[in-house]
Amino acid sequence: MVSYFVPRGRVLLKAGNLRKVVQPQQPQQLQLQASKPAHQQNGSWPVARHFRHFSSNSSSSGNAPLHRLKAQPQPHRQQLNPNQNIAQVRRNVLSRWTGFLLRWAPMGICVFGAIEWQLHKKRCERDGSPRTASEFQSRVYCSLPLRIISRCWGWLAACYMPTTLRPYVYGWYSSAFNVNLSEAQYPEYEHYNSLAEFFTRPLKEGARTIDAQAPLVSPADGKVLHFGSASDSLIEQVKGVNYSIEDFLGPLQTLEEAKSGVSYAQALKRQRDGTTELYQCVIYLAPGDYHRFHSPTAWQPTVRRHFSGELLSVSPKVAGWLPGLFCLNERVLYMGQWQHGFFSYTAVGATNVGSVEIYMDAELKTNRWTGLNVGKHPPSTYEYDEVALNAEQNPKELGKGDLVGQFNMGSTIVLLFEAPKNFKFDIVAGQKIRVGESLGHIVERK
């Protein structure tokens, strides 16, 4: 065992015999020494490169003479024919190129990505446009296996958490994302059997007050990403980054609306006399927020559309970088009517939030398994499932503050609605808002 700790190339020598090793010996001297045992050669130690030399010689032949330990002749190699030689050369070349690519291709891809990033940055600065993702960057981002990651995270979050670990895991999560557990219905960590239960924890009765005077209130706890008018075909998801209303909602519901001869935004409105306008509001739910969402007003949903898209991150940074993010992601859209006309309520999925649960729609299944087809996406955003909500499925309209559903992590709620032109928002971009707080009011005309 000691031999394995001695580096190769070391020589065990007596100081007095160093000259014998350095000077070349004559063949007669070698033959004479070979006839003597190793322990009788003037008391000198045999020259060896390492200890294995002794162990191999002693185990195989003991003190056998050196002339018996001559190297065995090499077996005769069969000569290959020309075709076999060519095949062997090809295999060698393929092996060398495979090793070269595995070693240097990742570095080359990173260099190419950095160059493309800088070129796109300079183009945006030259044109004076926001620094958003290019077509190449968005395709690379959409090709990541985020749906597989989201399904794995969903499985992990649903696993049973041992009682002894709950205070540590949930406590770390609460500290990292500023979770206010004092307003939860069950403030004890031991009550939640899994991370998914902890994410979707209910609130105490009366923890949120619904503003009875406001015509429209916040449907969720979160951060206001953007709000404003949506009269054009393109509306802003954040400041300076747009998306298409038609790509987001899908085609018009009736043939009469499609043949009306007006723009898509105007065709959605119930009042076309110029007294109303379309508005939008985007609220982002962070991982530490209350993950259930409510009805912002009294309204009647009539149609549900489920767009099975991507599961990209909807954080404010990504929303400001990727145009059309809400049109790319998986989302559940409900359209209907409220007292002022058209109203739509959309729950947008995100990375690790593929599962969107709507309490009134038990048939809805999100984040479905689509196989390992990473990078293959629907050719059109119009690929969706549509269900008409009849009186049996939804016998009454949703009231203001009614519980609608839940996310399994943070995500986004998008409201798109028709309201009088004198509707004014009571919020600012970037503001933190809670369920039941006023989003806007209608200014009385003098």
Salt bridges, closest charged atoms under 4 A:
ASP127 OD1 - ARG126 NE 3.47
GLU135 OE2 - ARG139 NE 3.24
GLU183 OE2 - ARG208 NH2 2.91
GLU183 OE1 - ARG434 NH1 3.63
ASP221 OD2 - ARG208 NH2 2.55
GLU236 OE1 - HIS226 NE2 2.90
ASP289 OD1 - LYS432 NZ 3.31
GLU310 OE2 - HIS377 ND1 2.37
GLU330 OE1 - ARG147 NH2 3.24
GLU330 OE2 - HIS306 NE2 2.74
ASP361 OD2 - ARG304 NE 2.64
ASP385 OD2 - ARG368 NH1 3.62
GLU386 OE1 - ARG305 NE 2.88
ASP426 OD1 - HIS441 ND1 2.65
